[in-house]
Amino acid sequence: TSSKNDGKQQRQVFKCPYHGWRFNQDGRLIASVGMKGIKNFKPKENGLKPVAIHVDGPVIFLNFSEESSSSSSSIPLPVPDL
């Protein structure tokens, strides 16, 4: 991520170090390097997708299911052996 200060407010931008694509805080694609002239490329359809997360100490659980909500309660957590 990087911060840009346009004199009025500071905004966060996520930049893919491999492709050079940039996304705003909502995951919307705001710059796509090397895609000019690519037939049928639609930037509005190539933003980041939401992922539900849950952090439990040093462990991070991710749920990539499209049906999941952004709530951490939708992620099944391991049950410890008793």
N, C-alpha and C positions, 0 to 999 in steps of 0.2 A: 504494500500500500504506500501511497505517498500523499502528501498534503499540498494543496495549491491555495495560495492566498491571492485573490483577485482585488485586494484593496478594501473590499467590503466585508467579506466573510471567508472563513477558511473551510474548504471542502475536501473530503477524503476521496481518493481515487484508487481503485485496485487495477494494477497493470500486470498482465501476464508476461513474465520475463521471457518466455519462449516465442510467443506470437506477436507481442507488442500491443495486443488489444487492451483497451481501457474500459472500465466499467465504473458507474457511479455507485453511491452507497445503496441504492435500491436494486442493484444488479443489472441495470439497463446498460447495454453496449453503447458507449459514447464515441469510440474511435476504433476502427478496424483496419489495421495496417495491411496493405497488399490486397485488398478486396475490391478495389475500384475496377469496374469493368467485368466483374464476375456475374454471369447471367443468373438471375433468380435469387441473388443474395439479398436477404432482407434483414437489416440490422435489428429491427424490432423483434424478430423471431430468434435472435441469437444472444439473448441476455443470460445472466446466471440464473439458475433455478434455486428456489429455497430448499434448504435441508434442515430437518429437525436435529438438534444436538442436545446432548446431556453430558455434563462434565461431572465425574465422580472421582475426586482426588486426581491421580495422574492419568486416569483413563477417560478418553473421550469417545462417546457413543454417537454414531451418525445414523440417521434413518433417511434413505434416499427415496422412499416410497412417495409417490405423488398423492396418495390418499391421506398421508399423515398430516397432522396439523403442525404448526411450529412449536407446539407445546412439548416440553420434555417428557410429559406423562405418556406420550404416545410411543416412547421408545422402551422396548422390553429390557429390563435390567437383569443381570445374572442373579440367581439366588445362591447365597453362600451355603456350603455344606455345613450342617450343624452336628 
